[in-house]
Amino acid sequence: MLNEAILKFKGLAPLILPELVNNNQLEEVSMYEDYAILPYSVQKPLPLEEVMDMFEDKMEMIILYHMVPSEQTDFGHTCCAYSNPSTERMFKVNVTTNGSGEVDSLLVTIYDSLEIMSTDLIQDLRLNEKRGEFKYKRDQAEMLNDFNL
C-alpha cells in the first residue's frame, strides 16, 4: 500500500506543482515500515509565502505551522503542510528557507495510515514548539478534527 501511495504522489504532484516537485530532482527515498520520506530539490528556489500559497491553493493542503527561529533572519523559517485526510491522500511536506529566504528543497513524508500520520503531525508540532516562534500554528484539536479522531 505504501509503494502505491508513493507512485500516486510521484505521478500527481509534478502535474499539480511543477514549480516544486520534479521527479528528476528526487533524491534517495528512505523507506520505513509505516512511512516513506521523499527528499526533493527545488530547481528554482521560491519564497516561503509563495510555496505555502501553492500548498493551499493547488494541492488543497492544510498548513500545520509556519515557524520563525528569529525575526532577524530569513534563514531557517519552516513550514509543515499536510494533505486533507478527506482526500484519502496521506502525506505531509516540510520545507525550510535557505540563506536567501527561499525554499530550495522539500521533505515529503508519505504514510501507510491516518493514525501514523496524525501521530507524526502532533510530534512534528511539539518538536518545533521549542525551536522558535510560530507565525501560524494550527490548533492540535482542529488538526485532530481533520482526522475525525
C-alpha positions as CSV (number, residue, x, y, z in Angstrom):
1,M,0.0,0.0,0.0
2,L,2.9,2.4,0.8
3,N,4.5,1.8,-2.6
4,E,1.2,2.5,-4.3
5,A,0.9,5.8,-2.4
6,I,4.4,6.8,-3.4
7,L,3.7,6.1,-7.0
8,K,0.5,8.1,-6.8
9,F,2.3,11.1,-5.3
10,K,5.1,10.9,-7.8
11,G,2.5,10.8,-10.6
12,L,0.2,13.6,-9.4
13,A,2.4,16.1,-7.5
14,P,4.6,17.1,-10.5
15,L,1.4,17.8,-12.5
16,I,-0.1,20.0,-9.9
17,L,3.1,21.6,-8.5
18,P,5.6,21.5,-11.4
19,E,7.4,24.5,-9.8
20,L,8.2,22.5,-6.7
21,V,8.0,18.8,-7.5
22,N,10.1,17.2,-10.2
23,N,10.8,13.5,-10.0
24,N,14.2,14.2,-11.7
25,Q,15.0,16.2,-8.6
26,L,14.1,13.4,-6.2
27,E,16.9,12.2,-4.1
28,E,17.2,8.8,-2.4
29,V,13.9,7.7,-0.9
30,S,14.0,6.3,2.7
31,M,11.5,3.5,3.3
32,Y,10.3,2.5,6.8
33,E,7.6,0.2,8.0
34,D,4.7,2.7,8.1
35,Y,6.0,5.7,6.1
36,A,8.5,6.8,3.4
37,I,10.5,10.0,3.1
38,L,11.0,11.5,-0.4
39,P,13.5,14.4,-0.4
40,Y,13.2,16.7,-3.4
41,S,15.4,19.6,-4.5
42,V,13.7,22.6,-6.0
43,Q,15.2,23.6,-9.3
44,K,14.3,27.3,-8.9
45,P,14.0,28.3,-5.2
46,L,10.8,30.2,-4.3
47,P,9.7,32.5,-1.4
48,L,8.1,30.6,1.5
49,E,4.8,32.5,1.3
50,E,4.5,31.6,-2.4
51,V,5.2,27.9,-1.6
52,M,2.6,28.0,1.2
53,D,0.0,29.5,-1.1
54,M,0.7,26.7,-3.6
55,F,0.2,24.1,-1.0
56,E,-3.2,25.6,0.0
57,D,-4.5,26.6,-3.5
58,K,-3.1,24.0,-5.8
59,M,-2.8,20.9,-3.6
60,E,-5.6,21.7,-1.1
61,M,-3.2,21.1,1.7
62,I,-3.7,22.3,5.3
63,I,-0.9,24.4,6.8
64,L,0.1,22.9,10.2
65,Y,2.6,25.7,11.1
66,H,4.9,28.4,9.9
67,M,7.7,28.8,12.4
68,V,10.4,31.5,12.6
69,P,13.6,30.9,14.5
70,S,14.4,34.6,14.6
71,E,12.9,37.8,13.2
72,Q,16.4,38.9,12.4
73,T,16.9,36.5,9.6
74,D,15.1,34.9,6.6
75,F,17.1,31.7,7.1
76,G,15.5,28.7,8.8
77,H,11.9,29.6,8.5
78,T,10.0,26.3,8.4
79,C,6.6,25.3,7.3
80,C,4.7,22.0,7.6
81,A,1.6,21.3,5.5
82,Y,-0.4,18.1,5.2
83,S,-2.9,16.6,2.8
84,N,-6.5,16.8,3.8
85,P,-7.4,13.4,5.2
86,S,-10.8,13.6,3.4
87,T,-9.0,13.3,0.0
88,E,-7.7,9.9,1.0
89,R,-4.1,11.1,0.4
90,M,-1.8,10.6,3.4
91,F,1.3,12.9,3.2
92,K,2.9,15.9,4.7
93,V,5.5,18.3,3.3
94,N,8.2,20.1,5.4
95,V,10.1,23.0,3.9
96,T,12.8,25.3,5.3
97,T,14.2,28.5,3.9
98,N,17.8,28.9,2.9
99,G,20.1,31.8,3.4
100,S,18.3,33.8,0.7
101,G,15.0,33.2,2.5
102,E,13.8,30.9,-0.2
103,V,12.6,27.2,-0.3
104,D,15.1,25.1,-2.2
105,S,14.0,21.6,-1.0
106,L,11.0,19.7,0.1
107,L,10.8,16.7,2.5
108,V,7.7,14.7,1.7
109,T,6.6,12.0,4.1
110,I,4.0,9.5,2.8
111,Y,2.1,7.4,5.3
112,D,0.6,4.0,5.4
113,S,-2.3,5.0,7.7
114,L,-4.1,8.1,9.0
115,E,-3.2,7.0,12.6
116,I,0.5,7.1,11.9
117,M,0.1,10.4,10.0
118,S,-1.8,12.2,12.8
119,T,0.6,10.9,15.4
120,D,3.6,12.2,13.4
121,L,2.0,15.6,12.8
122,I,1.5,16.0,16.6
123,Q,5.1,15.0,17.2
124,D,6.3,17.4,14.4
125,L,4.3,20.3,16.0
126,R,5.7,19.5,19.5
127,L,9.3,19.3,18.3
128,N,9.1,22.7,16.7
129,E,7.5,24.4,19.6
130,K,10.9,24.9,21.3
131,R,12.8,26.0,18.1
132,G,11.4,29.4,17.6
133,E,8.1,31.4,17.4
134,F,5.1,30.4,15.4
135,K,3.8,32.9,12.9
136,Y,1.0,30.5,12.4
137,K,0.1,27.3,14.2
138,R,-3.0,25.1,13.6
139,D,-4.6,24.2,16.9
140,Q,-4.0,20.5,17.7
141,A,-7.7,19.9,18.4
142,E,-8.5,21.4,14.9
143,M,-5.9,19.2,13.3
144,L,-7.2,16.0,15.0
145,N,-10.7,17.0,14.0
146,D,-9.5,16.8,10.3
147,F,-8.8,13.2,11.0
148,N,-12.2,12.7,12.8
149,L,-10.3,11.4,15.9
